[in-house]
Amino acid sequence: MDALKMLQYNIGKEVQGTPSPFMNWLKPIILAAEKGKLSLKYTVRNEMSNAMGNLHGGVTSGIVDDIIGATVFSLGESTFYATINLSIDYLSAVKEGDIVIAHSKIIKHGKQLIHAECEIWNADQTRLVARGQSNLLKTEISK
């Protein structure tokens, strides 16, 4: 089964057994998946929090980077892509126990580079938590 079909088959379930140990640690639930677009739901756990009890900025950027990577997998490419830059805007805080929803999409898919964006929202999607964008470079490493 290709990556997109696997994502679609598991809608409503927690992501497990991916090639990304970090994504396995994040434990997102798949909400929607189509070619070049992905939506995942995360519960902010204690180990994802900073000293103030908010979602840690490093984990926030990790969510952005990881969902974008999974979105690249939905394209069905035969090689891995590596993040070559990542820009995050932190817009509001969420606390331990809160739910966040991340939406990512591929903006441009070139021969060597992919440009993608992600938005992270609170549970009812009324408050934007963070926004990020990334460029990824095609590698020679096959899946």
Backbone as CSV, one residue per row, in Angstrom:
resi,resn,N_x,N_y,N_z,CA_x,CA_y,CA_z,C_x,C_y,C_z
1,MET,0.849,-1.172,0.000,0.000,0.000,0.000,0.900,1.242,0.000
2,ASP,0.590,2.204,-0.868,1.425,3.416,-0.911,1.121,4.300,0.300
3,ALA,1.971,5.308,0.508,1.891,6.150,1.706,0.554,6.880,1.806
4,LEU,0.058,7.433,0.709,-1.206,8.153,0.754,-2.357,7.221,1.128
5,LYS,-2.420,6.052,0.517,-3.492,5.110,0.841,-3.401,4.663,2.304
6,MET,-2.172,4.506,2.801,-1.984,4.116,4.196,-2.496,5.223,5.128
7,LEU,-2.172,6.481,4.805,-2.677,7.601,5.603,-4.204,7.631,5.576
8,GLN,-4.787,7.484,4.402,-6.241,7.536,4.264,-6.913,6.363,4.981
9,TYR,-6.310,5.190,4.916,-6.841,4.003,5.585,-6.894,4.212,7.101
10,ASN,-5.945,5.006,7.625,-5.822,5.199,9.068,-6.453,6.496,9.580
11,ILE,-7.291,7.144,8.778,-7.985,8.341,9.250,-8.782,7.989,10.512
12,GLY,-8.645,8.853,11.518,-9.307,8.628,12.800,-8.472,7.834,13.786
13,LYS,-7.310,7.350,13.339,-6.435,6.546,14.197,-5.144,7.295,14.493
14,GLU,-4.505,6.885,15.589,-3.198,7.428,15.945,-2.141,6.885,14.997
15,VAL,-1.241,7.770,14.573,-0.127,7.362,13.716,0.783,6.440,14.517
16,GLN,1.151,5.316,13.913,2.058,4.369,14.572,2.970,3.746,13.537
17,GLY,4.186,3.406,13.961,5.100,2.644,13.117,5.604,3.372,11.895
18,THR,5.675,4.709,11.934,6.205,5.446,10.791,7.724,5.388,10.793
19,PRO,8.370,5.769,9.686,9.839,5.832,9.677,10.379,6.932,10.596
20,SER,9.515,7.821,11.101,9.932,8.932,11.956,9.675,8.605,13.427
21,PRO,10.733,8.292,14.189,10.534,8.073,15.634,9.919,9.288,16.323
22,PHE,10.229,10.483,15.836,9.663,11.693,16.432,8.153,11.737,16.224
23,MET,7.682,11.408,15.020,6.238,11.392,14.784,5.575,10.335,15.655
24,ASN,6.216,9.185,15.808,5.665,8.153,16.682,5.550,8.675,18.118
25,TRP,6.516,9.490,18.567,6.493,10.074,19.906,5.384,11.132,20.016
26,LEU,5.184,11.914,18.966,4.144,12.949,18.979,2.738,12.356,19.097
27,LYS,2.532,11.169,18.533,1.258,10.437,18.607,0.064,11.193,18.015
28,PRO,0.218,11.740,16.801,-0.927,12.444,16.214,-2.007,11.470,15.747
29,ILE,-3.202,12.014,15.600,-4.327,11.277,15.017,-4.578,11.881,13.636
30,ILE,-4.734,11.025,12.638,-4.964,11.480,11.267,-6.411,11.925,11.119
31,LEU,-6.583,13.167,10.681,-7.929,13.705,10.453,-8.308,13.694,8.980
32,ALA,-7.354,13.986,8.105,-7.616,14.036,6.663,-6.297,13.860,5.925
33,ALA,-6.376,13.225,4.763,-5.180,13.019,3.946,-5.576,12.977,2.479
34,GLU,-4.893,13.786,1.701,-5.003,13.723,0.252,-3.635,14.053,-0.311
35,LYS,-3.468,13.858,-1.581,-2.157,14.110,-2.181,-1.774,15.569,-1.962
36,GLY,-0.666,15.772,-1.239,-0.162,17.115,-0.993,-0.821,17.875,0.133
37,LYS,-1.726,17.231,0.905,-2.396,17.887,2.030,-2.603,16.877,3.153
38,LEU,-2.417,17.351,4.382,-2.563,16.463,5.530,-3.053,17.269,6.728
39,SER,-3.925,16.672,7.528,-4.388,17.278,8.776,-4.234,16.251,9.891
40,LEU,-3.586,16.680,10.977,-3.342,15.811,12.125,-3.759,16.523,13.403
41,LYS,-4.174,15.733,14.395,-4.580,16.259,15.703,-3.588,15.762,16.754
42,TYR,-3.174,16.680,17.643,-2.207,16.365,18.690,-2.774,16.763,20.045
43,THR,-2.487,15.964,21.062,-2.771,16.332,22.442,-1.463,16.786,23.067
44,VAL,-1.460,17.977,23.667,-0.259,18.514,24.297,-0.054,17.781,25.631
45,ARG,1.012,16.984,25.690,1.343,16.222,26.886,2.379,16.975,27.727
46,ASN,2.540,16.563,28.979,3.478,17.206,29.885,4.877,17.272,29.295
47,GLU,5.345,16.199,28.680,6.708,16.160,28.134,6.868,17.012,26.874
48,MET,5.776,17.593,26.401,5.816,18.509,25.251,5.793,19.965,25.705
49,SER,5.747,20.188,27.018,5.547,21.519,27.575,6.851,22.160,28.029
50,ASN,6.814,23.500,28.097,7.942,24.239,28.669,7.677,24.460,30.159
51,ALA,8.556,25.208,30.824,8.441,25.435,32.264,7.165,26.180,32.651
52,MET,6.555,26.905,31.716,5.311,27.639,31.992,4.066,26.786,31.734
53,GLY,4.265,25.552,31.292,3.134,24.670,31.018,2.531,24.849,29.639
54,ASN,3.200,25.624,28.790,2.747,25.825,27.410,3.454,24.847,26.481
55,LEU,2.858,24.619,25.319,3.512,23.814,24.294,4.873,24.437,23.992
56,HIS,5.923,23.653,24.116,7.302,24.120,23.901,7.492,24.526,22.437
57,GLY,8.181,25.639,22.222,8.428,26.120,20.861,9.169,25.112,20.007
58,GLY,10.082,24.365,20.599,10.810,23.342,19.841,9.897,22.220,19.386
59,VAL,8.944,21.848,20.220,7.978,20.817,19.834,7.044,21.373,18.760
60,THR,6.658,22.640,18.902,5.827,23.272,17.879,6.521,23.219,16.521
61,SER,7.791,23.607,16.480,8.514,23.564,15.202,8.696,22.127,14.736
62,GLY,8.851,21.196,15.685,8.949,19.785,15.316,7.671,19.265,14.689
63,ILE,6.520,19.698,15.218,5.234,19.321,14.625,5.165,19.829,13.189
64,VAL,5.526,21.092,12.983,5.498,21.670,11.637,6.395,20.867,10.699
65,ASP,7.623,20.621,11.121,8.582,19.897,10.279,8.108,18.475,9.993
66,ASP,7.582,17.810,11.007,7.189,16.412,10.845,5.946,16.249,9.983
67,ILE,4.935,17.096,10.155,3.731,16.970,9.319,4.055,17.330,7.869
68,ILE,4.936,18.310,7.678,5.346,18.633,6.303,6.049,17.426,5.683
69,GLY,6.922,16.778,6.445,7.588,15.565,5.936,6.595,14.478,5.567
70,ALA,5.579,14.282,6.398,4.551,13.281,6.094,3.745,13.676,4.866
71,THR,3.531,14.969,4.697,2.807,15.448,3.522,3.597,15.174,2.258
72,VAL,4.913,15.317,2.325,5.763,14.964,1.180,5.603,13.481,0.853
73,PHE,5.500,12.629,1.872,5.293,11.194,1.633,4.009,10.953,0.841
74,SER,2.994,11.798,1.057,1.719,11.608,0.357,1.840,11.800,-1.151
75,LEU,2.943,12.407,-1.589,3.148,12.632,-3.027,3.585,11.372,-3.763
76,GLY,4.033,10.351,-3.025,4.439,9.097,-3.649,5.828,9.117,-4.253
77,GLU,6.681,10.034,-3.808,8.059,10.099,-4.312,8.831,8.843,-3.914
78,SER,9.813,8.474,-4.700,10.593,7.270,-4.406,11.847,7.557,-3.579
79,THR,12.143,8.838,-3.358,13.307,9.198,-2.544,12.870,10.093,-1.385
80,PHE,13.752,10.180,-0.391,13.501,11.054,0.750,13.835,12.494,0.387
81,TYR,13.204,13.418,1.075,13.500,14.851,0.979,13.986,15.312,2.347
82,ALA,14.958,16.195,2.352,15.512,16.728,3.594,15.140,18.203,3.735
83,THR,14.755,18.591,4.935,14.443,19.992,5.222,15.717,20.821,5.092
84,ILE,15.668,21.880,4.295,16.841,22.752,4.171,16.609,24.111,4.831
85,ASN,15.368,24.447,5.125,15.081,25.597,5.978,13.684,25.429,6.561
86,LEU,13.491,26.085,7.686,12.213,25.989,8.394,12.003,27.318,9.105
87,SER,10.884,27.957,8.838,10.564,29.245,9.441,9.244,29.107,10.182
88,ILE,9.245,29.511,11.464,8.056,29.366,12.295,7.663,30.719,12.864
89,ASP,6.379,31.037,12.813,5.809,32.180,13.519,4.965,31.620,14.658
90,TYR,5.328,31.983,15.894,4.583,31.561,17.078,3.566,32.658,17.392
91,LEU,2.287,32.320,17.377,1.253,33.342,17.437,0.422,33.315,18.711
92,SER,0.266,32.178,19.338,-0.444,32.104,20.619,-0.057,30.811,21.330
93,ALA,-0.314,30.786,22.630,0.086,29.640,23.447,-1.063,28.649,23.614
94,VAL,-0.697,27.399,23.828,-1.643,26.362,24.241,-1.009,25.628,25.426
95,LYS,-1.844,25.094,26.284,-1.418,24.476,27.538,-1.428,22.960,27.456
96,GLU,-0.734,22.360,28.411,-0.766,20.908,28.566,-2.222,20.468,28.670
97,GLY,-2.558,19.404,27.957,-3.925,18.893,27.923,-4.754,19.435,26.775
98,ASP,-4.314,20.549,26.179,-5.029,21.112,25.036,-4.827,20.252,23.788
99,ILE,-5.749,20.389,22.873,-5.672,19.743,21.564,-5.281,20.805,20.546
100,VAL,-4.387,20.443,19.632,-4.069,21.318,18.505,-4.272,20.536,17.210
101,ILE,-4.642,21.253,16.173,-4.872,20.677,14.846,-3.866,21.315,13.897
102,ALA,-3.115,20.483,13.191,-2.136,20.969,12.211,-2.608,20.610,10.809
103,HIS,-2.548,21.598,9.918,-2.890,21.417,8.508,-1.638,21.766,7.693
104,SER,-1.247,20.878,6.808,-0.095,21.174,5.950,-0.486,20.982,4.496
105,LYS,0.252,21.687,3.635,0.006,21.523,2.203,1.277,21.845,1.433
106,ILE,1.402,21.166,0.318,2.511,21.415,-0.601,2.105,22.610,-1.461
107,ILE,2.966,23.612,-1.508,2.701,24.806,-2.297,3.327,24.688,-3.683
108,LYS,4.557,24.190,-3.736,5.278,24.040,-5.019,6.070,22.751,-4.974
109,HIS,5.912,21.935,-6.000,6.628,20.669,-6.113,7.466,20.715,-7.388
110,GLY,8.733,21.059,-7.208,9.644,21.121,-8.343,10.416,19.820,-8.513
111,LYS,11.375,19.824,-9.441,12.176,18.622,-9.698,13.101,18.284,-8.538
112,GLN,13.638,19.305,-7.862,14.580,19.091,-6.760,14.088,19.647,-5.426
113,LEU,13.248,20.674,-5.465,12.788,21.343,-4.251,11.279,21.267,-4.102
114,ILE,10.859,21.156,-2.858,9.446,21.229,-2.505,9.296,22.348,-1.486
115,HIS,8.292,23.195,-1.689,7.969,24.234,-0.713,6.623,23.864,-0.095
116,ALA,6.561,23.884,1.238,5.344,23.493,1.942,5.056,24.451,3.084
117,GLU,3.792,24.485,3.496,3.357,25.332,4.602,2.512,24.525,5.582
118,CYS,2.472,25.019,6.814,1.683,24.377,7.864,1.089,25.446,8.766
119,GLU,-0.120,25.204,9.226,-0.740,26.020,10.256,-1.172,25.111,11.394
120,ILE,-0.949,25.576,12.617,-1.390,24.855,13.812,-2.446,25.719,14.497
121,TRP,-3.602,25.109,14.746,-4.757,25.808,15.332,-5.131,25.174,16.664
122,ASN,-5.862,25.920,17.495,-6.423,25.335,18.704,-7.511,24.336,18.301
123,ALA,-8.083,23.641,19.284,-8.996,22.528,18.993,-10.209,22.923,18.165
124,ASP,-10.802,24.077,18.457,-11.989,24.464,17.687,-11.647,25.330,16.471
125,GLN,-10.353,25.447,16.201,-9.817,26.134,15.023,-10.289,27.589,14.928
126,THR,-10.341,28.244,16.087,-10.684,29.665,16.133,-9.463,30.537,16.414
127,ARG,-8.348,29.906,16.829,-7.152,30.673,17.181,-5.920,30.006,16.563
128,LEU,-5.221,30.769,15.752,-4.001,30.272,15.114,-2.875,30.265,16.139
129,VAL,-2.278,29.106,16.355,-1.213,28.917,17.336,0.152,29.195,16.713
130,ALA,0.377,28.665,15.518,1.662,28.849,14.839,1.478,28.625,13.350
131,ARG,2.389,29.218,12.603,2.411,29.052,11.147,3.869,28.829,10.752
132,GLY,4.082,27.893,9.850,5.448,27.616,9.404,5.509,27.312,7.931
133,GLN,6.708,27.478,7.403,6.948,27.098,6.010,8.333,26.494,5.908
134,SER,8.512,25.671,4.891,9.758,24.940,4.753,10.054,24.673,3.280
135,ASN,11.344,24.573,2.995,11.803,24.066,1.706,12.512,22.758,1.974
136,LEU,12.269,21.799,1.100,12.881,20.489,1.225,13.596,20.134,-0.062
137,LEU,14.744,19.496,0.075,15.600,19.138,-1.051,15.571,17.633,-1.284
138,LYS,15.391,17.261,-2.525,15.395,15.848,-2.916,16.773,15.251,-2.617
139,THR,16.780,14.065,-2.012,18.038,13.371,-1.731,18.188,12.186,-2.686
140,GLU,19.294,11.510,-2.568,19.540,10.297,-3.364,19.139,9.040,-2.588
141,ILE,18.619,9.216,-1.383,18.268,8.082,-0.529,16.882,7.594,-0.898
142,SER,16.785,6.331,-1.267,15.489,5.736,-1.655,14.735,5.262,-0.441
143,LYS,13.430,5.256,-0.582,12.554,4.791,0.501,12.527,3.284,0.528
